[in-house]
Amino acid sequence: MRTLVIAMAMIFFGFSSAQAGCANRSTQAAMNKCAHNSYKSTDKRMNRVYRMAMKVQKSDHKQALRKAQRSWVTFRDNACKSYSHLGDAGSIRPLLYSDCLARLTNERTKMLELQTLRF
């Protein structure tokens, strides 16, 4: 039953596009490592975009962006910990966690990219 729940969650939520390169891995450990590396790459990109957004913000807006980003990181980490509990009984949990981190981080990066624009 637990396997069915995990499979349904994976179908419903899907894997991130970064995860697609991990599909050809032959062991769960290799898939977990690939997913973690994909997340780390995504996180580095988000941090670069965040620094760019901070540079173009007016000084009175920088504090609000910094506070929002810190709150968002806390939200992301907690949301993905909760989501990854679907895999409590098996070795898929790290993959679920890393994939969730990558997906949410990609979404946040898109939002931050908008804040790098100058009008």
Stockholm file with secondary structure:
# STOCKHOLM 1.0

chainA/1-119         MRTLVIAMAMIFFGFSSAQAGCANRSTQAAMNKCAHNSYKSTDKRMNRVYRMAMKVQKSDHKQALRKAQRSWVTFRDNACKSYSHLGDAGSIRPLLYSDCLARLTNERTKMLELQTLRF
#=GR chainA/1-119 SS CHHHHHHHHHHHHCCCGGGGGGTTCSSHHHHHHHHHHHHHHHHHHHHHHHHHHHHHSCHHHHHHHHHHHHHHHHHHHHHHHHHHGGGTTSTTHHHHHHHHHHHHHHHHHHHHHHTTCCC
#=GC SS_cons         CHHHHHHHHHHHHCCCGGGGGGTTCSSHHHHHHHHHHHHHHHHHHHHHHHHHHHHHSCHHHHHHHHHHHHHHHHHHHHHHHHHHGGGTTSTTHHHHHHHHHHHHHHHHHHHHHHTTCCC
//
